[in-house]
Amino acid sequence: MKPISPEEASSYLQRWSIVAKAERIELRETSIEVKLKQVASLMESAGLFPDPGRAASDDEVRTRWVKIRRAYGLG
């Protein structure tokens, strides 16, 4: 990979600063209804990308909650 000059680096950072500003404006102007629909879509799509480590992680969390409930006499 070829090193970039300080001017190229500055230009690169300036472009991404413009992108970040545009994203902030877009997010500010997006209605809560649209944001909730986007979140719902993301949550629904979770099954499309299997995560083999998730089952083990879920089991670990369940085990921790069982210990917490027992410690407080709730189960």
CNS distance restraints for C-alpha pairs under 8 A (distance, minus, plus):
assign (resid   4 and name CA) (resid   8 and name CA) 5.96 0.50 0.50
assign (resid   4 and name CA) (resid   9 and name CA) 6.45 0.50 0.50
assign (resid   5 and name CA) (resid   9 and name CA) 6.24 0.50 0.50
assign (resid   6 and name CA) (resid  10 and name CA) 6.08 0.50 0.50
assign (resid   7 and name CA) (resid  11 and name CA) 6.12 0.50 0.50
assign (resid   8 and name CA) (resid  12 and name CA) 6.03 0.50 0.50
assign (resid   9 and name CA) (resid  13 and name CA) 6.19 0.50 0.50
assign (resid  10 and name CA) (resid  14 and name CA) 6.09 0.50 0.50
assign (resid  11 and name CA) (resid  15 and name CA) 6.21 0.50 0.50
assign (resid  12 and name CA) (resid  16 and name CA) 6.41 0.50 0.50
assign (resid  13 and name CA) (resid  17 and name CA) 6.10 0.50 0.50
assign (resid  14 and name CA) (resid  18 and name CA) 6.38 0.50 0.50
assign (resid  15 and name CA) (resid  19 and name CA) 6.39 0.50 0.50
assign (resid  16 and name CA) (resid  20 and name CA) 6.09 0.50 0.50
assign (resid  17 and name CA) (resid  21 and name CA) 6.24 0.50 0.50
assign (resid  18 and name CA) (resid  22 and name CA) 6.26 0.50 0.50
assign (resid  19 and name CA) (resid  23 and name CA) 6.20 0.50 0.50
assign (resid  20 and name CA) (resid  24 and name CA) 6.26 0.50 0.50
assign (resid  21 and name CA) (resid  25 and name CA) 6.33 0.50 0.50
assign (resid  22 and name CA) (resid  26 and name CA) 6.13 0.50 0.50
assign (resid  23 and name CA) (resid  27 and name CA) 6.05 0.50 0.50
assign (resid  24 and name CA) (resid  28 and name CA) 6.08 0.50 0.50
assign (resid  25 and name CA) (resid  29 and name CA) 6.17 0.50 0.50
assign (resid  26 and name CA) (resid  30 and name CA) 6.10 0.50 0.50
assign (resid  30 and name CA) (resid  34 and name CA) 6.56 0.50 0.50
assign (resid  30 and name CA) (resid  35 and name CA) 6.87 0.50 0.50
assign (resid  31 and name CA) (resid  35 and name CA) 6.40 0.50 0.50
assign (resid  32 and name CA) (resid  36 and name CA) 6.04 0.50 0.50
assign (resid  33 and name CA) (resid  37 and name CA) 6.25 0.50 0.50
assign (resid  34 and name CA) (resid  38 and name CA) 6.17 0.50 0.50
assign (resid  35 and name CA) (resid  39 and name CA) 6.27 0.50 0.50
assign (resid  36 and name CA) (resid  40 and name CA) 6.10 0.50 0.50
assign (resid  37 and name CA) (resid  41 and name CA) 6.13 0.50 0.50
assign (resid  38 and name CA) (resid  42 and name CA) 6.28 0.50 0.50
assign (resid  39 and name CA) (resid  43 and name CA) 6.20 0.50 0.50
assign (resid  40 and name CA) (resid  44 and name CA) 6.13 0.50 0.50
assign (resid  41 and name CA) (resid  45 and name CA) 6.18 0.50 0.50
assign (resid  42 and name CA) (resid  46 and name CA) 6.55 0.50 0.50
assign (resid  45 and name CA) (resid  49 and name CA) 7.55 0.50 0.50
assign (resid  46 and name CA) (resid  50 and name CA) 7.61 0.50 0.50
assign (resid  51 and name CA) (resid  55 and name CA) 7.93 0.50 0.50
assign (resid  52 and name CA) (resid  56 and name CA) 7.98 0.50 0.50
assign (resid  53 and name CA) (resid  57 and name CA) 6.32 0.50 0.50
assign (resid  54 and name CA) (resid  58 and name CA) 5.97 0.50 0.50
assign (resid  55 and name CA) (resid  59 and name CA) 6.18 0.50 0.50
assign (resid  56 and name CA) (resid  60 and name CA) 6.24 0.50 0.50
assign (resid  57 and name CA) (resid  61 and name CA) 6.33 0.50 0.50
assign (resid  58 and name CA) (resid  62 and name CA) 6.20 0.50 0.50
assign (resid  59 and name CA) (resid  63 and name CA) 6.14 0.50 0.50
assign (resid  60 and name CA) (resid  64 and name CA) 6.32 0.50 0.50
assign (resid  61 and name CA) (resid  65 and name CA) 6.30 0.50 0.50
assign (resid  62 and name CA) (resid  66 and name CA) 6.24 0.50 0.50
assign (resid  63 and name CA) (resid  67 and name CA) 6.37 0.50 0.50
assign (resid  64 and name CA) (resid  68 and name CA) 6.23 0.50 0.50
assign (resid  65 and name CA) (resid  69 and name CA) 6.07 0.50 0.50
assign (resid  66 and name CA) (resid  70 and name CA) 6.14 0.50 0.50
assign (resid  66 and name CA) (resid  75 and name CA) 7.29 0.50 0.50
assign (resid  67 and name CA) (resid  71 and name CA) 6.06 0.50 0.50
assign (resid  68 and name CA) (resid  72 and name CA) 6.38 0.50 0.50
assign (resid  69 and name CA) (resid  73 and name CA) 6.02 0.50 0.50
assign (resid  69 and name CA) (resid  74 and name CA) 4.80 0.50 0.50
assign (resid  69 and name CA) (resid  75 and name CA) 5.37 0.50 0.50
assign (resid  70 and name CA) (resid  74 and name CA) 5.69 0.50 0.50
assign (resid  70 and name CA) (resid  75 and name CA) 5.19 0.50 0.50
